[in-house]
Amino acid sequence: MTDTPDTRGDTPNIDAESFAAPDPAALFPVALSSHAPRILILYGSLRDRSYSRLAAEEAGRILARLGAEVRIFDPDGLPLPDSAPADHPRVAELRDLVTWCDGMVWSSPERHGAMTGIMKAQIDWIPLSLGGVRPTQGKTLAVMQVCGGSQSFNTVNQLRVLGRWMRLLTIPNQSSVPRAWDEFDAAGRMKPTPYYDRIVDVMEELVKFTLLTRDIRDHLVDRYSERVESREALSARVNQAKAVE
């Protein structure tokens, strides 16, 4: 019988200077943020009676009761992506809010089996990098959708894909409201049904995850591959400077 060699530590392709094991101490910071969780809500319709907006407003009320500071962005007047400069007032407002927040809620109608163009346009205006800072990386996200007919999850699934792409920490729970036209009263308030209760669940979970992660998000999303790339870029600049000398 021959011994099988232990190769668990045999990782010659790893750059030792860029590699780091997770630091347990960094996951439990001594100093915690004391401000209320800052939550930005986006919705995806411009209709006068927009159910995605009404659902977003209900979510905002629940979040406020949970102790969060809430801002809702009105997409009216936001230009299509690439049709205006980044310093357009509505674009600048949206980007400032994304930088300000600790977490977000995305609430979209489902149209033709997908999120609306208005919802996607808002997300497309959010850059992956802004002034050397990734404004969404490591922040929390809750996703919601409203449906004109039977319940569907196409839109929340799409929003999850986008959230992952934007490096957001998308919480496990989500909300999908079917037959939305029957779930709100004449004043635009959501009726007391299990669908409303589900939104309460989602907002409660969002606040918990935001409080849990906001002070450690940089550590949570710190990536080996990017540390390697940064080190290589630094080395290239240093070597270039030496060559010039």
Buried (B, 14 or more C-beta within 10 A) or exposed (E): EEEEEEEEEEEEEEEEEBEEEEEEEEEEEEEEEEEBBBBBBBBBBBEEEBBBBBBBBBBBBBBBEBEBBBEBBEBEEBEEBEEBEEEBEBBEBBBEBBBEBBBBBBBBBBBEEBBBEBBBBBBEBBBEEBEEEBBBBBBBBBBBBBBEEEEBBBBBBBBBEBBEEBBBBBBEBBBBBBBBEEBBEEEEEBEEEEBBEBBBBBBBBBBBBBBEBBBBBEBEBBEEEEBBEEEEEEEEEEEEEEEEE
